[in-house]
Amino acid sequence: MKQFPSKLKYKKYQKYNFFYKETIEKNSFHLNSGEYGIQSIEWGKITFKQIEACRRTIKRGLKKLGLIWIKLFTNIPVYKKPLASRMGKGKGNLSYWISPIKKGEILFEISGVNKWKAKFILEKSRTKLPLKTKIIKNYY
């Protein structure tokens, strides 16, 4: 999975403002590709390391049976200065990338496994996330 955008318009960006704390996601509210998925219950932000940890636990549980769809992409850079540095002297170096999450957004989707195995895999991967989430099923 790609960690960050390959091309950026500016060298350094301003701090991202989470202006949609109370808004609900309307576009990616339902499952598109998979049978089971993880949906966020609250808003927040997820780093690339957390997404990768979830992907690994899901892949380890699925083995070669099922498919994964990751509906997140980290596109917002976060800059940090060293701990013991004084004020001024610039913005700091790139520390990590985040992905903003709205309430009700689908984070991961899986298919190709039965109900019990899917529930077990998704419950295990939910523990890696910093937000409250729930498991949803696609009703055809």
C-alpha positions in Angstrom: 0.0 0.0 0.0 1.2 3.4 -0.9 2.0 5.5 2.2 1.7 9.1 0.9 1.0 11.0 -2.3 3.7 10.9 -5.0 3.4 14.5 -5.9 2.7 17.5 -3.7 1.9 21.1 -4.8 3.9 22.8 -2.0 6.9 21.8 0.1 5.2 22.2 3.5 1.5 22.5 4.3 -0.2 24.3 7.2 -1.8 22.4 10.0 -4.9 20.6 9.0 -8.2 21.8 10.6 -10.7 19.1 11.4 -13.7 21.3 10.5 -16.2 18.4 10.2 -16.3 17.2 13.8 -20.1 16.9 13.7 -20.6 16.0 10.1 -21.6 12.5 8.9 -20.1 10.8 5.9 -22.6 10.5 3.0 -20.5 9.2 0.1 -18.8 6.1 1.5 -21.5 5.1 4.0 -22.3 1.7 2.5 -20.1 -1.3 1.5 -19.2 -1.2 -2.2 -16.9 -4.2 -2.8 -16.8 -6.5 0.2 -19.3 -8.5 2.3 -18.1 -7.3 5.7 -16.5 -4.1 6.8 -15.3 -1.8 9.6 -17.2 1.5 9.9 -16.2 4.4 12.1 -18.6 5.6 14.8 -16.7 8.8 15.7 -14.5 11.3 13.9 -10.8 11.4 14.2 -7.5 10.8 12.4 -5.5 7.6 11.6 -1.8 7.4 10.9 -0.3 5.2 8.2 1.2 2.9 10.9 -2.2 2.2 12.3 -3.6 1.4 8.8 -0.7 -0.9 8.1 -1.2 -2.7 11.5 -4.8 -3.4 10.6 -4.0 -4.5 7.1 -1.5 -7.0 8.5 -3.8 -8.5 11.0 -6.6 -8.9 8.4 -4.2 -10.4 5.9 -2.9 -12.8 8.5 -6.4 -13.9 9.3 -7.6 -14.3 5.7 -4.5 -16.1 4.6 -5.2 -16.8 0.8 -8.9 -17.2 1.1 -10.4 -13.7 1.0 -9.9 -10.2 -0.4 -9.2 -6.9 1.3 -10.2 -3.4 0.3 -8.6 -0.4 2.1 -10.8 2.7 1.8 -8.3 5.0 3.4 -5.4 7.0 2.1 -3.0 9.1 4.1 -2.8 12.4 2.4 -2.1 15.0 5.1 1.5 15.6 6.4 2.2 16.3 10.0 5.4 18.2 10.9 7.2 18.1 14.2 10.2 19.9 15.7 12.7 18.1 18.0 11.9 18.0 21.7 14.7 20.2 23.1 14.6 22.9 20.3 14.0 26.5 21.0 11.3 28.7 19.5 11.7 29.9 15.9 14.0 28.5 13.3 11.4 27.1 11.0 8.6 24.6 11.0 10.3 21.3 11.5 10.7 18.1 9.6 8.0 15.8 8.2 7.0 13.3 11.0 4.2 11.2 9.7 1.1 11.2 7.4 -2.5 11.1 8.6 -5.9 10.4 7.1 -8.9 12.3 8.5 -11.9 10.1 9.3 -15.5 11.3 9.3 -18.3 9.7 11.4 -19.8 6.7 9.5 -16.9 6.3 7.0 -16.0 2.8 5.8 -12.4 2.0 6.7 -11.8 -1.6 5.6 -13.8 -4.2 3.6 -13.3 -8.0 3.3 -14.9 -10.8 1.3 -14.4 -14.5 0.6 -14.8 -15.9 4.2 -17.7 -17.0 6.3 -19.5 -14.9 8.8 -17.8 -16.2 12.0 -14.3 -15.9 10.5 -14.9 -12.4 9.2 -16.2 -11.3 12.5 -13.2 -12.7 14.3 -10.7 -11.1 11.9 -12.4 -7.7 12.0 -12.7 -7.7 15.8 -9.0 -8.4 16.0 -8.1 -5.6 13.7 -10.5 -3.1 15.4 -8.2 -3.1 18.4 -5.4 -1.5 16.4 -7.5 1.6 15.6 -7.7 4.7 17.8 -11.4 5.3 17.1 -14.7 3.6 18.0 -15.7 1.4 15.2 -18.3 -1.3 14.4 -18.6 -4.3 12.1 -21.2 -4.0 9.3 -22.5 -6.6 6.8 -23.5 -6.0 3.2 -27.2 -6.9 2.6 -27.7 -7.6 -1.1 
